[in-house]
Amino acid sequence: MDRISALRNVEDALARFEQGECSLADLEAEVRGVLRTYATDFDGELQAYRADGGDADGVVVLASSRPDARDRVQSLVESPGRFEVTPVDP
């Protein structure tokens, strides 16, 4: 997905939300999906990973492996504490 397609998809989702055709939760899920698709296409063969636990809880990063995902989370969160990373389904 290229940048223009991603922006159009987000704009379409916002329009549906504004017209009352979807809930905020539906909008968030759709936009999150668009962004993950764009990011993984843009960055090649990367997988989204979510951190669970510590101050890093809920942080999502793109990485080529679990160890790379852990390193990426640690570089983004000042004091992540103890956490695990798990792949996120698209």
Backbone torsions as a table, in degrees:
resi	resn	phi	psi	omega
1	MET	NA	129.8	177.9
2	ASP	-89.0	172.2	-175.6
3	ARG	-59.5	-43.3	-178.5
4	ILE	-62.9	-44.0	178.3
5	SER	-62.1	-42.0	179.6
6	ALA	-62.6	-45.0	179.4
7	LEU	-63.2	-40.7	178.1
8	ARG	-63.7	-42.3	179.5
9	ASN	-63.2	-40.5	177.5
10	VAL	-66.9	-43.3	178.8
11	GLU	-60.8	-42.2	177.7
12	ASP	-62.1	-41.5	179.4
13	ALA	-64.7	-41.6	177.5
14	LEU	-62.8	-40.0	179.4
15	ALA	-63.8	-41.9	178.1
16	ARG	-63.0	-39.4	178.1
17	PHE	-64.4	-46.4	-179.8
18	GLU	-61.5	-30.2	-179.6
19	GLN	-87.9	2.2	178.2
20	GLY	77.4	18.4	-177.3
21	GLU	-88.4	-8.4	176.6
22	CYS	-150.3	159.3	179.7
23	SER	-84.5	169.5	176.6
24	LEU	-61.4	-41.1	178.8
25	ALA	-61.7	-41.4	177.6
26	ASP	-64.2	-42.2	178.4
27	LEU	-61.1	-47.1	179.6
28	GLU	-60.0	-43.5	-179.8
29	ALA	-63.9	-42.2	-179.0
30	GLU	-67.3	-44.8	-179.9
31	VAL	-65.2	-41.7	177.3
32	ARG	-58.9	-42.9	178.5
33	GLY	-63.7	-42.1	178.3
34	VAL	-61.7	-46.7	-178.2
35	LEU	-64.9	-40.2	178.8
36	ARG	-66.5	-41.1	177.9
37	THR	-62.5	-46.7	178.8
38	TYR	-59.5	-49.1	-176.0
39	ALA	-63.6	-42.5	-178.7
40	THR	-71.8	-35.0	175.2
41	ASP	-67.8	-41.4	-177.9
42	PHE	-66.0	-43.0	-175.8
43	ASP	-93.0	9.2	176.0
44	GLY	85.5	-132.9	-172.7
45	GLU	-89.3	48.7	-180.0
46	LEU	-100.9	154.8	-179.6
47	GLN	-115.5	145.0	174.0
48	ALA	-81.8	135.6	177.4
49	TYR	-127.9	141.2	178.2
50	ARG	-111.3	135.2	175.4
51	ALA	-84.7	136.7	177.4
52	ASP	-125.0	118.2	177.7
53	GLY	112.1	160.0	178.3
54	GLY	58.7	-160.6	178.5
55	ASP	-76.0	-8.2	178.7
56	ALA	-88.8	-1.9	-174.9
57	ASP	-52.4	124.5	176.8
58	GLY	91.4	-9.2	178.7
59	VAL	-69.7	131.1	179.2
60	VAL	-115.0	130.3	179.3
61	VAL	-130.2	161.8	172.5
62	LEU	-102.8	133.7	-179.2
63	ALA	-156.0	164.7	-179.4
64	SER	-88.4	-12.9	-179.7
65	SER	-160.2	168.6	177.0
66	ARG	-59.4	-47.9	179.1
67	PRO	-59.1	-40.6	177.7
68	ASP	-64.6	-37.8	178.6
69	ALA	-64.4	-43.1	177.8
70	ARG	-59.5	-45.4	179.6
71	ASP	-61.4	-41.7	-178.7
72	ARG	-64.3	-44.2	178.2
73	VAL	-61.4	-45.2	-179.3
74	GLN	-62.4	-30.5	178.7
75	SER	-76.3	-20.7	-177.9
76	LEU	-94.9	-26.0	-175.5
77	VAL	-111.7	123.8	-174.2
78	GLU	-56.5	-50.3	179.0
79	SER	-131.7	80.8	-172.5
80	PRO	-67.7	-23.6	-175.7
81	GLY	71.3	-159.9	179.6
82	ARG	-85.1	128.5	179.2
83	PHE	-153.0	160.3	173.8
84	GLU	-118.0	157.0	173.6
85	VAL	-118.1	138.8	178.2
86	THR	-131.7	144.7	178.3
87	PRO	-62.1	145.2	177.8
88	VAL	-102.6	128.9	176.0
89	ASP	-70.5	138.8	179.8
90	PRO	-64.5	NA	NA
